[in-house]
């Protein structure tokens, strides 16, 4: 799971709910001081939340972009029903399209970004929009995501979660995960107490049904890169961005995906699966350069 570098919002940002035709979504929003060059919608990954992008808000706003980072349906402060149909990638992609429509109504082109599992959700949104004959985005960024299912080692860990979800509460699972980390021989990176408390609070706030459905997708996701390439070529600029290492999808696999898409490729030095949280300044600079 991504660990935000801090939790205090910069002066340019605020927490609010974005109201759409498909309901309200918890969001962190940042506004530039000067003229708005465009808007950006940032979609987090599995077990993540809008706070994963908190380090990007100020530098992207300073570059002239109105930024909206959201909790997907079933995540943290957005919530959702105990209905598996609400959490398929098709349903979550429809949420992204509704959010895009709401942001576009505020003016300016919308740049779309998905991190990790969020990358496959935004891919679904693009494919569904293309099937209806229109792509309402200015660009697409796939961050630390891959063409299909996650790496087998990560899939095995995710399957363990899927196995225990019906039997244990999220609090019980959290305590088990902490004990496993403590006995695993690899100490967790030190985080501030308020960040550690937030990670716990976020985990138990997720909707268990959402974790079950989205986790099952990750371990068996189809490769839809050829379909995406067919609808974006010459129409929608694409960026594939990652760190230099990644436990979910190997970095070389992400590079091959970029080649198949004819996409721009950026690798953030000294970053892993979450360059948005680990190297936010360098990541924001790469995004602003691409969007410009």
Secondary structure, 3 states (H helix, E strand, C coil): CCCCCCCCCCCCEEEEEEEECCEEEEEEEECCCCCCCEEEEEECCCCCCHHHHHHHHHHHHHCCEEEEEECCCCCCCCCCCCCHHHHCHHHHHHHHHHHHHHHHCCCCCEEEEEECHHHHHHHHHHHHHHHCCCCCCCEEEEECCCCCCCCHHHHHHHHHHHHHHCCCCHHHHHHHHHHHHHHCCCCCCCCCHHHHHHHHHHHHHCCHHHHHHHHHHHHHCCCCHHHHHHHHCCCCEEEEEEECCCCCCCHHHHHHHHHHHCCEEEEECCCCCCHHHHCHHHHHHHHHHHHC
